């Protein structure tokens, strides 16, 4: 992924692994705690929304190539 660090509610997370069944491993970069999240977790959905927003901003800031 492009930039796997995500800021959410004043905390910093980093996506450190993609697992089967759409699970992800994330690390809280403030505490170093590694957590596995599944799509049923509220934090998973919030992080994925923040990641999509980050990607959209990245795409919209790039100039068009001609």
PyMOL Python script that loads the backbone (N, CA, C, O; Angstrom):
from pymol import cmd

cmd.read_pdbstr("""\
ATOM      1  N   UNK A   1       0.846  -1.177   0.000  1.00  0.00           N
ATOM      2  CA  UNK A   1       0.000   0.000   0.000  1.00  0.00           C
ATOM      3  C   UNK A   1       0.886   1.232   0.000  1.00  0.00           C
ATOM      4  O   UNK A   1       2.062   1.171   0.359  1.00  0.00           O
ATOM      5  N   UNK A   2       0.309   2.342  -0.404  1.00  0.00           N
ATOM      6  CA  UNK A   2       1.102   3.551  -0.586  1.00  0.00           C
ATOM      7  C   UNK A   2       1.704   4.040   0.729  1.00  0.00           C
ATOM      8  O   UNK A   2       2.906   3.892   0.952  1.00  0.00           O
ATOM      9  N   UNK A   3       0.912   4.599   1.566  1.00  0.00           N
ATOM     10  CA  UNK A   3       1.345   5.072   2.879  1.00  0.00           C
ATOM     11  C   UNK A   3       0.456   4.386   3.891  1.00  0.00           C
ATOM     12  O   UNK A   3      -0.716   4.738   4.029  1.00  0.00           O
ATOM     13  N   UNK A   4       0.987   3.427   4.589  1.00  0.00           N
ATOM     14  CA  UNK A   4       0.161   2.612   5.458  1.00  0.00           C
ATOM     15  C   UNK A   4      -0.074   3.209   6.833  1.00  0.00           C
ATOM     16  O   UNK A   4      -0.721   2.581   7.671  1.00  0.00           O
ATOM     17  N   UNK A   5       0.440   4.413   7.085  1.00  0.00           N
ATOM     18  CA  UNK A   5       0.183   5.066   8.362  1.00  0.00           C
ATOM     19  C   UNK A   5      -1.122   5.842   8.267  1.00  0.00           C
ATOM     20  O   UNK A   5      -1.352   6.597   7.322  1.00  0.00           O
ATOM     21  N   UNK A   6      -1.967   5.638   9.266  1.00  0.00           N
ATOM     22  CA  UNK A   6      -3.289   6.253   9.280  1.00  0.00           C
ATOM     23  C   UNK A   6      -3.495   6.944  10.618  1.00  0.00           C
ATOM     24  O   UNK A   6      -3.279   6.348  11.673  1.00  0.00           O
ATOM     25  N   UNK A   7      -3.909   8.191  10.570  1.00  0.00           N
ATOM     26  CA  UNK A   7      -4.255   8.930  11.776  1.00  0.00           C
ATOM     27  C   UNK A   7      -5.755   8.821  11.993  1.00  0.00           C
ATOM     28  O   UNK A   7      -6.537   9.077  11.078  1.00  0.00           O
ATOM     29  N   UNK A   8      -6.160   8.443  13.198  1.00  0.00           N
ATOM     30  CA  UNK A   8      -7.574   8.278  13.498  1.00  0.00           C
ATOM     31  C   UNK A   8      -7.824   8.627  14.959  1.00  0.00           C
ATOM     32  O   UNK A   8      -7.259   8.008  15.861  1.00  0.00           O
ATOM     33  N   UNK A   9      -8.667   9.614  15.181  1.00  0.00           N
ATOM     34  CA  UNK A   9      -9.025  10.041  16.535  1.00  0.00           C
ATOM     35  C   UNK A   9      -7.805  10.343  17.397  1.00  0.00           C
ATOM     36  O   UNK A   9      -7.765   9.973  18.570  1.00  0.00           O
ATOM     37  N   UNK A  10      -6.820  11.009  16.822  1.00  0.00           N
ATOM     38  CA  UNK A  10      -5.630  11.397  17.568  1.00  0.00           C
ATOM     39  C   UNK A  10      -4.633  10.278  17.796  1.00  0.00           C
ATOM     40  O   UNK A  10      -3.632  10.475  18.484  1.00  0.00           O
ATOM     41  N   UNK A  11      -4.887   9.109  17.233  1.00  0.00           N
ATOM     42  CA  UNK A  11      -3.969   7.981  17.366  1.00  0.00           C
ATOM     43  C   UNK A  11      -3.413   7.631  16.000  1.00  0.00           C
ATOM     44  O   UNK A  11      -4.049   7.882  14.977  1.00  0.00           O
ATOM     45  N   UNK A  12      -2.241   7.058  15.989  1.00  0.00           N
ATOM     46  CA  UNK A  12      -1.581   6.694  14.747  1.00  0.00           C
ATOM     47  C   UNK A  12      -1.512   5.172  14.626  1.00  0.00           C
ATOM     48  O   UNK A  12      -1.079   4.477  15.545  1.00  0.00           O
ATOM     49  N   UNK A  13      -1.948   4.677  13.472  1.00  0.00           N
ATOM     50  CA  UNK A  13      -1.934   3.244  13.216  1.00  0.00           C
ATOM     51  C   UNK A  13      -1.159   2.979  11.932  1.00  0.00           C
ATOM     52  O   UNK A  13      -1.046   3.847  11.067  1.00  0.00           O
ATOM     53  N   UNK A  14      -0.635   1.780  11.826  1.00  0.00           N
ATOM     54  CA  UNK A  14       0.053   1.362  10.610  1.00  0.00           C
ATOM     55  C   UNK A  14      -0.446  -0.030  10.236  1.00  0.00           C
ATOM     56  O   UNK A  14      -0.458  -0.941  11.064  1.00  0.00           O
ATOM     57  N   UNK A  15      -0.862  -0.182   8.969  1.00  0.00           N
ATOM     58  CA  UNK A  15      -1.268  -1.499   8.489  1.00  0.00           C
ATOM     59  C   UNK A  15       0.002  -2.295   8.253  1.00  0.00           C
ATOM     60  O   UNK A  15       0.834  -1.919   7.427  1.00  0.00           O
ATOM     61  N   UNK A  16       0.149  -3.392   8.975  1.00  0.00           N
ATOM     62  CA  UNK A  16       1.388  -4.163   8.898  1.00  0.00           C
ATOM     63  C   UNK A  16       1.205  -5.515   8.229  1.00  0.00           C
ATOM     64  O   UNK A  16       2.189  -6.209   7.974  1.00  0.00           O
ATOM     65  N   UNK A  17      -0.033  -5.905   7.939  1.00  0.00           N
ATOM     66  CA  UNK A  17      -0.232  -7.179   7.267  1.00  0.00           C
ATOM     67  C   UNK A  17      -1.650  -7.351   6.762  1.00  0.00           C
ATOM     68  O   UNK A  17      -2.608  -6.907   7.396  1.00  0.00           O
ATOM     69  N   UNK A  18      -1.771  -7.992   5.628  1.00  0.00           N
ATOM     70  CA  UNK A  18      -3.069  -8.357   5.078  1.00  0.00           C
ATOM     71  C   UNK A  18      -3.206  -9.867   5.197  1.00  0.00           C
ATOM     72  O   UNK A  18      -2.324 -10.614   4.773  1.00  0.00           O
ATOM     73  N   UNK A  19      -4.309 -10.308   5.773  1.00  0.00           N
ATOM     74  CA  UNK A  19      -4.526 -11.723   6.047  1.00  0.00           C
ATOM     75  C   UNK A  19      -5.724 -12.237   5.254  1.00  0.00           C
ATOM     76  O   UNK A  19      -6.498 -11.447   4.714  1.00  0.00           O
ATOM     77  N   UNK A  20      -5.879 -13.569   5.183  1.00  0.00           N
ATOM     78  CA  UNK A  20      -7.061 -14.122   4.503  1.00  0.00           C
ATOM     79  C   UNK A  20      -8.355 -13.641   5.170  1.00  0.00           C
ATOM     80  O   UNK A  20      -8.343 -13.166   6.306  1.00  0.00           O
ATOM     81  N   UNK A  21      -9.438 -13.770   4.463  1.00  0.00           N
ATOM     82  CA  UNK A  21     -10.766 -13.388   4.969  1.00  0.00           C
ATOM     83  C   UNK A  21     -10.873 -11.900   5.277  1.00  0.00           C
ATOM     84  O   UNK A  21     -11.626 -11.494   6.161  1.00  0.00           O
ATOM     85  N   UNK A  22     -10.110 -11.089   4.540  1.00  0.00           N
ATOM     86  CA  UNK A  22     -10.141  -9.625   4.654  1.00  0.00           C
ATOM     87  C   UNK A  22      -9.693  -9.106   6.019  1.00  0.00           C
ATOM     88  O   UNK A  22      -9.975  -7.958   6.359  1.00  0.00           O
ATOM     89  N   UNK A  23      -9.017  -9.913   6.788  1.00  0.00           N
ATOM     90  CA  UNK A  23      -8.483  -9.456   8.067  1.00  0.00           C
ATOM     91  C   UNK A  23      -7.195  -8.676   7.824  1.00  0.00           C
ATOM     92  O   UNK A  23      -6.480  -8.920   6.852  1.00  0.00           O
ATOM     93  N   UNK A  24      -6.914  -7.742   8.716  1.00  0.00           N
ATOM     94  CA  UNK A  24      -5.674  -6.973   8.623  1.00  0.00           C
ATOM     95  C   UNK A  24      -4.990  -6.954   9.985  1.00  0.00           C
ATOM     96  O   UNK A  24      -5.641  -7.008  11.029  1.00  0.00           O
ATOM     97  N   UNK A  25      -3.667  -6.876   9.949  1.00  0.00           N
ATOM     98  CA  UNK A  25      -2.903  -6.663  11.168  1.00  0.00           C
ATOM     99  C   UNK A  25      -2.540  -5.190  11.210  1.00  0.00           C
ATOM    100  O   UNK A  25      -2.021  -4.646  10.235  1.00  0.00           O
ATOM    101  N   UNK A  26      -2.805  -4.553  12.315  1.00  0.00           N
ATOM    102  CA  UNK A  26      -2.460  -3.145  12.479  1.00  0.00           C
ATOM    103  C   UNK A  26      -1.639  -2.972  13.745  1.00  0.00           C
ATOM    104  O   UNK A  26      -1.808  -3.695  14.727  1.00  0.00           O
ATOM    105  N   UNK A  27      -0.757  -2.005  13.693  1.00  0.00           N
ATOM    106  CA  UNK A  27       0.060  -1.663  14.853  1.00  0.00           C
ATOM    107  C   UNK A  27      -0.291  -0.247  15.278  1.00  0.00           C
ATOM    108  O   UNK A  27      -0.301   0.671  14.458  1.00  0.00           O
ATOM    109  N   UNK A  28      -0.576  -0.075  16.545  1.00  0.00           N
ATOM    110  CA  UNK A  28      -0.737   1.263  17.099  1.00  0.00           C
ATOM    111  C   UNK A  28       0.679   1.802  17.244  1.00  0.00           C
ATOM    112  O   UNK A  28       1.444   1.324  18.082  1.00  0.00           O
ATOM    113  N   UNK A  29       1.034   2.796  16.432  1.00  0.00           N
ATOM    114  CA  UNK A  29       2.417   3.269  16.427  1.00  0.00           C
ATOM    115  C   UNK A  29       2.781   4.036  17.694  1.00  0.00           C
ATOM    116  O   UNK A  29       3.963   4.256  17.962  1.00  0.00           O
ATOM    117  N   UNK A  30       1.794   4.442  18.470  1.00  0.00           N
ATOM    118  CA  UNK A  30       2.076   5.121  19.736  1.00  0.00           C
ATOM    119  C   UNK A  30       2.505   4.120  20.811  1.00  0.00           C
ATOM    120  O   UNK A  30       3.397   4.404  21.610  1.00  0.00           O
ATOM    121  N   UNK A  31       1.859   2.937  20.825  1.00  0.00           N
ATOM    122  CA  UNK A  31       2.137   1.952  21.867  1.00  0.00           C
ATOM    123  C   UNK A  31       2.926   0.746  21.365  1.00  0.00           C
ATOM    124  O   UNK A  31       3.502   0.006  22.162  1.00  0.00           O
ATOM    125  N   UNK A  32       2.954   0.544  20.048  1.00  0.00           N
ATOM    126  CA  UNK A  32       3.621  -0.620  19.478  1.00  0.00           C
ATOM    127  C   UNK A  32       2.777  -1.877  19.529  1.00  0.00           C
ATOM    128  O   UNK A  32       3.255  -2.957  19.180  1.00  0.00           O
ATOM    129  N   UNK A  33       1.536  -1.757  19.957  1.00  0.00           N
ATOM    130  CA  UNK A  33       0.654  -2.923  20.102  1.00  0.00           C
ATOM    131  C   UNK A  33       0.156  -3.403  18.737  1.00  0.00           C
ATOM    132  O   UNK A  33      -0.374  -2.618  17.951  1.00  0.00           O
ATOM    133  N   UNK A  34       0.331  -4.691  18.464  1.00  0.00           N
ATOM    134  CA  UNK A  34      -0.118  -5.324  17.225  1.00  0.00           C
ATOM    135  C   UNK A  34      -1.475  -5.969  17.460  1.00  0.00           C
ATOM    136  O   UNK A  34      -1.666  -6.693  18.437  1.00  0.00           O
ATOM    137  N   UNK A  35      -2.418  -5.703  16.556  1.00  0.00           N
ATOM    138  CA  UNK A  35      -3.768  -6.230  16.681  1.00  0.00           C
ATOM    139  C   UNK A  35      -4.232  -6.771  15.339  1.00  0.00           C
ATOM    140  O   UNK A  35      -3.923  -6.196  14.296  1.00  0.00           O
ATOM    141  N   UNK A  36      -4.967  -7.865  15.357  1.00  0.00           N
ATOM    142  CA  UNK A  36      -5.597  -8.386  14.148  1.00  0.00           C
ATOM    143  C   UNK A  36      -7.061  -7.977  14.161  1.00  0.00           C
ATOM    144  O   UNK A  36      -7.776  -8.217  15.134  1.00  0.00           O
ATOM    145  N   UNK A  37      -7.497  -7.360  13.078  1.00  0.00           N
ATOM    146  CA  UNK A  37      -8.877  -6.891  12.979  1.00  0.00           C
ATOM    147  C   UNK A  37      -9.604  -7.619  11.864  1.00  0.00           C
ATOM    148  O   UNK A  37      -9.023  -7.912  10.819  1.00  0.00           O
ATOM    149  N   UNK A  38     -10.868  -7.907  12.090  1.00  0.00           N
ATOM    150  CA  UNK A  38     -11.710  -8.512  11.061  1.00  0.00           C
ATOM    151  C   UNK A  38     -12.764  -7.488  10.640  1.00  0.00           C
ATOM    152  O   UNK A  38     -12.970  -6.490  11.331  1.00  0.00           O
ATOM    153  N   UNK A  39     -13.431  -7.730   9.509  1.00  0.00           N
ATOM    154  CA  UNK A  39     -14.434  -6.771   9.029  1.00  0.00           C
ATOM    155  C   UNK A  39     -15.570  -6.508  10.014  1.00  0.00           C
ATOM    156  O   UNK A  39     -16.261  -5.498   9.880  1.00  0.00           O
ATOM    157  N   UNK A  40     -15.782  -7.359  10.977  1.00  0.00           N
ATOM    158  CA  UNK A  40     -16.855  -7.138  11.949  1.00  0.00           C
ATOM    159  C   UNK A  40     -16.452  -6.161  13.061  1.00  0.00           C
ATOM    160  O   UNK A  40     -17.301  -5.745  13.849  1.00  0.00           O
ATOM    161  N   UNK A  41     -15.177  -5.794  13.134  1.00  0.00           N
ATOM    162  CA  UNK A  41     -14.702  -4.866  14.168  1.00  0.00           C
ATOM    163  C   UNK A  41     -14.958  -3.420  13.758  1.00  0.00           C
ATOM    164  O   UNK A  41     -14.735  -3.047  12.606  1.00  0.00           O
ATOM    165  N   UNK A  42     -15.420  -2.619  14.692  1.00  0.00           N
ATOM    166  CA  UNK A  42     -15.685  -1.212  14.424  1.00  0.00           C
ATOM    167  C   UNK A  42     -14.405  -0.479  14.015  1.00  0.00           C
ATOM    168  O   UNK A  42     -14.433   0.347  13.103  1.00  0.00           O
ATOM    169  N   UNK A  43     -13.295  -0.769  14.674  1.00  0.00           N
ATOM    170  CA  UNK A  43     -12.030  -0.118  14.343  1.00  0.00           C
ATOM    171  C   UNK A  43     -11.598  -0.458  12.911  1.00  0.00           C
ATOM    172  O   UNK A  43     -11.035   0.385  12.212  1.00  0.00           O
ATOM    173  N   UNK A  44     -11.860  -1.682  12.484  1.00  0.00           N
ATOM    174  CA  UNK A  44     -11.534  -2.104  11.112  1.00  0.00           C
ATOM    175  C   UNK A  44     -12.233  -1.184  10.118  1.00  0.00           C
ATOM    176  O   UNK A  44     -11.601  -0.652   9.205  1.00  0.00           O
ATOM    177  N   UNK A  45     -13.533  -1.000  10.297  1.00  0.00           N
ATOM    178  CA  UNK A  45     -14.300  -0.161   9.371  1.00  0.00           C
ATOM    179  C   UNK A  45     -13.829   1.290   9.399  1.00  0.00           C
ATOM    180  O   UNK A  45     -13.742   1.930   8.351  1.00  0.00           O
ATOM    181  N   UNK A  46     -13.531   1.802  10.557  1.00  0.00           N
ATOM    182  CA  UNK A  46     -13.049   3.182  10.669  1.00  0.00           C
ATOM    183  C   UNK A  46     -11.692   3.341   9.997  1.00  0.00           C
ATOM    184  O   UNK A  46     -11.454   4.333   9.308  1.00  0.00           O
ATOM    185  N   UNK A  47     -10.794   2.368  10.193  1.00  0.00           N
ATOM    186  CA  UNK A  47      -9.477   2.434   9.556  1.00  0.00           C
ATOM    187  C   UNK A  47      -9.574   2.316   8.042  1.00  0.00           C
ATOM    188  O   UNK A  47      -8.866   3.018   7.321  1.00  0.00           O
ATOM    189  N   UNK A  48     -10.439   1.440   7.554  1.00  0.00           N
ATOM    190  CA  UNK A  48     -10.595   1.286   6.103  1.00  0.00           C
ATOM    191  C   UNK A  48     -11.186   2.550   5.484  1.00  0.00           C
ATOM    192  O   UNK A  48     -10.779   2.953   4.394  1.00  0.00           O
ATOM    193  N   UNK A  49     -12.135   3.174   6.165  1.00  0.00           N
ATOM    194  CA  UNK A  49     -12.687   4.442   5.673  1.00  0.00           C
ATOM    195  C   UNK A  49     -11.605   5.514   5.623  1.00  0.00           C
ATOM    196  O   UNK A  49     -11.514   6.265   4.652  1.00  0.00           O
ATOM    197  N   UNK A  50     -10.787   5.584   6.670  1.00  0.00           N
ATOM    198  CA  UNK A  50      -9.699   6.569   6.711  1.00  0.00           C
ATOM    199  C   UNK A  50      -8.673   6.286   5.618  1.00  0.00           C
ATOM    200  O   UNK A  50      -8.141   7.218   5.014  1.00  0.00           O
ATOM    201  N   UNK A  51      -8.390   5.015   5.361  1.00  0.00           N
ATOM    202  CA  UNK A  51      -7.436   4.639   4.316  1.00  0.00           C
ATOM    203  C   UNK A  51      -7.974   5.016   2.939  1.00  0.00           C
ATOM    204  O   UNK A  51      -7.229   5.533   2.107  1.00  0.00           O
ATOM    205  N   UNK A  52      -9.253   4.765   2.689  1.00  0.00           N
ATOM    206  CA  UNK A  52      -9.847   5.144   1.412  1.00  0.00           C
ATOM    207  C   UNK A  52      -9.817   6.655   1.215  1.00  0.00           C
ATOM    208  O   UNK A  52      -9.552   7.135   0.113  1.00  0.00           O
ATOM    209  N   UNK A  53     -10.085   7.394   2.271  1.00  0.00           N
ATOM    210  CA  UNK A  53     -10.019   8.849   2.192  1.00  0.00           C
ATOM    211  C   UNK A  53      -8.587   9.304   1.884  1.00  0.00           C
ATOM    212  O   UNK A  53      -8.378  10.227   1.097  1.00  0.00           O
ATOM    213  N   UNK A  54      -7.619   8.656   2.504  1.00  0.00           N
ATOM    214  CA  UNK A  54      -6.205   8.963   2.263  1.00  0.00           C
ATOM    215  C   UNK A  54      -5.843   8.690   0.795  1.00  0.00           C
ATOM    216  O   UNK A  54      -5.139   9.487   0.175  1.00  0.00           O
ATOM    217  N   UNK A  55      -6.317   7.580   0.245  1.00  0.00           N
ATOM    218  CA  UNK A  55      -6.048   7.239  -1.151  1.00  0.00           C
ATOM    219  C   UNK A  55      -6.709   8.249  -2.081  1.00  0.00           C
ATOM    220  O   UNK A  55      -6.092   8.701  -3.046  1.00  0.00           O
ATOM    221  N   UNK A  56      -7.956   8.603  -1.799  1.00  0.00           N
ATOM    222  CA  UNK A  56      -8.662   9.568  -2.638  1.00  0.00           C
ATOM    223  C   UNK A  56      -7.954  10.915  -2.657  1.00  0.00           C
ATOM    224  O   UNK A  56      -7.846  11.537  -3.713  1.00  0.00           O
ATOM    225  N   UNK A  57      -7.473  11.373  -1.510  1.00  0.00           N
ATOM    226  CA  UNK A  57      -6.731  12.637  -1.452  1.00  0.00           C
ATOM    227  C   UNK A  57      -5.443  12.540  -2.254  1.00  0.00           C
ATOM    228  O   UNK A  57      -5.064  13.481  -2.951  1.00  0.00           O
ATOM    229  N   UNK A  58      -4.775  11.401  -2.154  1.00  0.00           N
ATOM    230  CA  UNK A  58      -3.530  11.201  -2.881  1.00  0.00           C
ATOM    231  C   UNK A  58      -3.766  11.247  -4.382  1.00  0.00           C
ATOM    232  O   UNK A  58      -2.988  11.854  -5.118  1.00  0.00           O
ATOM    233  N   UNK A  59      -4.828  10.613  -4.835  1.00  0.00           N
ATOM    234  CA  UNK A  59      -5.141  10.581  -6.258  1.00  0.00           C
ATOM    235  C   UNK A  59      -5.533  11.971  -6.757  1.00  0.00           C
ATOM    236  O   UNK A  59      -5.103  12.387  -7.833  1.00  0.00           O
ATOM    237  N   UNK A  60      -6.337  12.681  -5.991  1.00  0.00           N
ATOM    238  CA  UNK A  60      -6.812  13.989  -6.437  1.00  0.00           C
ATOM    239  C   UNK A  60      -5.720  15.044  -6.446  1.00  0.00           C
ATOM    240  O   UNK A  60      -5.852  16.060  -7.128  1.00  0.00           O
ATOM    241  N   UNK A  61      -4.635  14.822  -5.697  1.00  0.00           N
ATOM    242  CA  UNK A  61      -3.543  15.791  -5.662  1.00  0.00           C
ATOM    243  C   UNK A  61      -2.508  15.587  -6.762  1.00  0.00           C
ATOM    244  O   UNK A  61      -1.632  16.431  -6.950  1.00  0.00           O
ATOM    245  N   UNK A  62      -2.599  14.476  -7.491  1.00  0.00           N
ATOM    246  CA  UNK A  62      -1.631  14.205  -8.550  1.00  0.00           C
ATOM    247  C   UNK A  62      -2.067  14.877  -9.845  1.00  0.00           C
ATOM    248  O   UNK A  62      -3.238  14.796 -10.219  1.00  0.00           O
ATOM    249  N   UNK A  63      -1.148  15.535 -10.530  1.00  0.00           N
ATOM    250  CA  UNK A  63      -1.510  16.155 -11.798  1.00  0.00           C
ATOM    251  C   UNK A  63      -1.765  15.093 -12.870  1.00  0.00           C
ATOM    252  O   UNK A  63      -1.167  14.017 -12.857  1.00  0.00           O
ATOM    253  N   UNK A  64      -2.650  15.418 -13.781  1.00  0.00           N
ATOM    254  CA  UNK A  64      -2.948  14.490 -14.878  1.00  0.00           C
ATOM    255  C   UNK A  64      -1.794  14.430 -15.855  1.00  0.00           C
ATOM    256  O   UNK A  64      -1.200  15.456 -16.188  1.00  0.00           O
ATOM    257  N   UNK A  65      -1.478  13.244 -16.312  1.00  0.00           N
ATOM    258  CA  UNK A  65      -0.410  13.087 -17.316  1.00  0.00           C
ATOM    259  C   UNK A  65      -1.032  13.172 -18.692  1.00  0.00           C
ATOM    260  O   UNK A  65      -2.081  12.581 -18.949  1.00  0.00           O
ATOM    261  N   UNK A  66      -0.393  13.898 -19.559  1.00  0.00           N
ATOM    262  CA  UNK A  66      -0.881  14.009 -20.939  1.00  0.00           C
ATOM    263  C   UNK A  66       0.162  13.533 -21.892  1.00  0.00           C
ATOM    264  O   UNK A  66      -0.056  13.547 -23.104  1.00  0.00           O
TER     265      UNK A  66
END
""", "prot")
cmd.dss("prot")
cmd.show_as("cartoon", "prot")
cmd.util.cbc("prot")
cmd.orient("prot")
